[in-house]
Amino acid sequence: MSIKIVADSLSDLPKDLIKKFDIEVLPLTVIFEDVEYRDGIDITSEEFYKKLKESSTIPKTSQVTPEQFREAFEKYLKTYEHIIYIACSSRATGTYQSSVIARDLIEKDNIHIFDTMALSFGCGIMVLKAAQMAKEGKKVQEILLELEDMKNRVDHIFTVDTLEYLQKGGRISSTKAAIGTILNIKPILTVKEGLVSQLDQVRGKKKVISKMIELAKKRSTDIQSQVIGIGHADNEELLNEFKRVIKEELKPKDIIVTNIGAAIGTHAGPGTIAIFYMKK
């Protein structure tokens, strides 16, 4: 049974793994001062953060359109028996709804749409698992059941370097952002029921990594047997330190490092660091 796995650029999948598992990634659009860029195609994450730091305005993102989905679905229906589109949280982006509209226009029952309720590589982990299973020849229902199990267990722990982008993107209030900045509070965030939610907080950058590791230990199960993900937004220095401590403290089976792309980075901002794994 041939199955095509489709994702979008919110999943922050590393390019080498996209190629390895032949995943179709549809790009969201990032709008910088009236110029449109396809996330990961017209602009790399490095170029995006450079522009973000230099620009006086905050960019906007635009979801994948129903027409883009329709074109992709119709293209792959010619050569694959089934399509599984694995979406980031429907509560955080309209991209999921665009895919539903496209499927309903085509009226085919072999287009399967799965809402992970996750963000960034929290969704990406599920995409990779589905792609691996598809490559192994697993059936559609087996893949969808595995995704349902993972949906209930995938965890995100992340922090941002500044509250500015969360505030400007409407994720937190301006009052909360101002107080946090004055007190040098670094929030430890997660994704709960499809939306960004505060998990904890620390005073100052130095305590961030140790707190994130502490929380991951409490919330994870058998992390030594897991392949976990680390995401960063233009923060190689903190990434390297984070990776070192994770290897020492959590001892995972393996680590996948990914760049947080423009679609997520617009709201999180440069300096963001994240860990993705399976929780209890």
FENHU-V428884 format. One record per helix or strand. SS is the DSSP state (h for helix, s for strand). FROM is the first residue (numbers start at 1). TO is the last residue. If there is no record, write none. Layout:
<<SS/FROM/TO> <SS/FROM/TO>>
//
This chain:
<<s/3/8> <h/9/11> <h/15/20> <s/24/26> <s/29/32> <s/35/39> <s/43/43> <h/45/54> <s/60/62> <h/66/77> <s/82/87> <h/95/106> <s/111/115> <h/121/135> <h/140/151> <s/154/159> <h/164/168> <h/174/182> <s/185/192> <s/195/203> <h/205/219> <s/220/220> <h/223/225> <s/227/232> <h/236/249> <s/254/259> <h/262/268> <s/273/279>>
//
